[in-house]
Amino acid sequence: MADPLPLHDLLVDNPLLVTAAEAANLLSVSRTTVYTLIKIGALRPVHIGRSCRLSRAELLRYVHQLETSRAARDH
């Protein structure tokens, strides 16, 4: 089994928090769409000072919610 990556090396490639622009890129939507999703409460941001960031866990939660609601509609 390979040695686990040090936390620093892991976070360099996959930061815990991303900007709205980075989130938009990950979700393949526009930055405006990300801000709209934040405004309607579909995405829950983390505020650090005046900065607004989204956790990768939050993005995964949102995508899972979309998949779950679609699966429910299909049945």
SEZARO-454152 format. One record per residue (C-alpha): chain; x, y, z; residue number from 1. Coordinates in pm, whole numbers, plus 50000, padded with zeros to 5 digits. Each point is the difference from the previous one (the first is absolute). Example, Ala and Ser with C-alpha at 12.3 -4.5 7.8 and 13.67 -1.06 7.14 Angstrom:
<recs>
<mol=A; X=51230; Y=49550; Z=50780; seq=1>
<mol=A; X=50137; Y=50344; Z=49934; seq=2>
</recs>
This chain:
<recs>
<mol=A; X=50000; Y=50000; Z=50000; seq=1>
<mol=A; X=50135; Y=50345; Z=49911; seq=2>
<mol=A; X=50079; Y=50251; Z=50270; seq=3>
<mol=A; X=49723; Y=50260; Z=50045; seq=4>
<mol=A; X=50067; Y=50344; Z=49858; seq=5>
<mol=A; X=50095; Y=50270; Z=50250; seq=6>
<mol=A; X=49707; Y=50237; Z=50063; seq=7>
<mol=A; X=50185; Y=50290; Z=49833; seq=8>
<mol=A; X=50051; Y=49803; Z=49677; seq=9>
<mol=A; X=49636; Y=49891; Z=49999; seq=10>
<mol=A; X=49869; Y=50355; Z=50046; seq=11>
<mol=A; X=50222; Y=50151; Z=49730; seq=12>
<mol=A; X=49822; Y=49801; Z=49731; seq=13>
<mol=A; X=49657; Y=49994; Z=50170; seq=14>
<mol=A; X=49942; Y=50299; Z=50228; seq=15>
<mol=A; X=49721; Y=49965; Z=50255; seq=16>
<mol=A; X=49841; Y=50329; Z=49895; seq=17>
<mol=A; X=49956; Y=50138; Z=49648; seq=18>
<mol=A; X=49893; Y=50336; Z=49861; seq=19>
<mol=A; X=49671; Y=50048; Z=49816; seq=20>
<mol=A; X=50192; Y=50002; Z=49671; seq=21>
<mol=A; X=50174; Y=49673; Z=50088; seq=22>
<mol=A; X=49670; Y=49848; Z=50113; seq=23>
<mol=A; X=49841; Y=50108; Z=49672; seq=24>
<mol=A; X=50279; Y=49826; Z=49811; seq=25>
<mol=A; X=49959; Y=49681; Z=50207; seq=26>
<mol=A; X=49622; Y=49999; Z=49945; seq=27>
<mol=A; X=50025; Y=50108; Z=49632; seq=28>
<mol=A; X=49772; Y=50299; Z=50056; seq=29>
<mol=A; X=50054; Y=50376; Z=49998; seq=30>
<mol=A; X=50121; Y=50199; Z=50298; seq=31>
<mol=A; X=49666; Y=50184; Z=49994; seq=32>
<mol=A; X=49821; Y=49665; Z=50039; seq=33>
<mol=A; X=50214; Y=49918; Z=50304; seq=34>
<mol=A; X=49911; Y=50335; Z=50161; seq=35>
<mol=A; X=49631; Y=49940; Z=49919; seq=36>
<mol=A; X=50018; Y=49657; Z=50164; seq=37>
<mol=A; X=50156; Y=50163; Z=50307; seq=38>
<mol=A; X=49731; Y=50269; Z=50007; seq=39>
<mol=A; X=49711; Y=49749; Z=49987; seq=40>
<mol=A; X=50163; Y=49780; Z=50263; seq=41>
<mol=A; X=50082; Y=49704; Z=49778; seq=42>
<mol=A; X=50372; Y=50045; Z=50073; seq=43>
<mol=A; X=50122; Y=50095; Z=50348; seq=44>
<mol=A; X=50318; Y=50208; Z=49990; seq=45>
<mol=A; X=50267; Y=50048; Z=50263; seq=46>
<mol=A; X=50086; Y=50362; Z=50075; seq=47>
<mol=A; X=50351; Y=50084; Z=50109; seq=48>
<mol=A; X=50018; Y=50372; Z=50056; seq=49>
<mol=A; X=49860; Y=50155; Z=49684; seq=50>
<mol=A; X=50080; Y=49692; Z=49791; seq=51>
<mol=A; X=49734; Y=49752; Z=49894; seq=52>
<mol=A; X=50116; Y=49644; Z=49941; seq=53>
<mol=A; X=49833; Y=49664; Z=49940; seq=54>
<mol=A; X=50125; Y=49676; Z=50146; seq=55>
<mol=A; X=50050; Y=49702; Z=49776; seq=56>
<mol=A; X=49773; Y=49808; Z=50238; seq=57>
<mol=A; X=49724; Y=50255; Z=49936; seq=58>
<mol=A; X=50037; Y=49962; Z=49625; seq=59>
<mol=A; X=49980; Y=49622; Z=50035; seq=60>
<mol=A; X=49692; Y=50034; Z=50223; seq=61>
<mol=A; X=49831; Y=50220; Z=49741; seq=62>
<mol=A; X=50074; Y=49760; Z=49712; seq=63>
<mol=A; X=49881; Y=49703; Z=50208; seq=64>
<mol=A; X=49679; Y=50190; Z=50076; seq=65>
<mol=A; X=49946; Y=50059; Z=49627; seq=66>
<mol=A; X=50058; Y=49633; Z=49926; seq=67>
<mol=A; X=49765; Y=49889; Z=50279; seq=68>
<mol=A; X=49719; Y=50234; Z=49896; seq=69>
<mol=A; X=50033; Y=49891; Z=49636; seq=70>
<mol=A; X=49990; Y=49633; Z=50100; seq=71>
<mol=A; X=49685; Y=50065; Z=50204; seq=72>
<mol=A; X=49832; Y=50174; Z=49705; seq=73>
<mol=A; X=50090; Y=49715; Z=49764; seq=74>
<mol=A; X=49817; Y=49741; Z=50214; seq=75>
</recs>
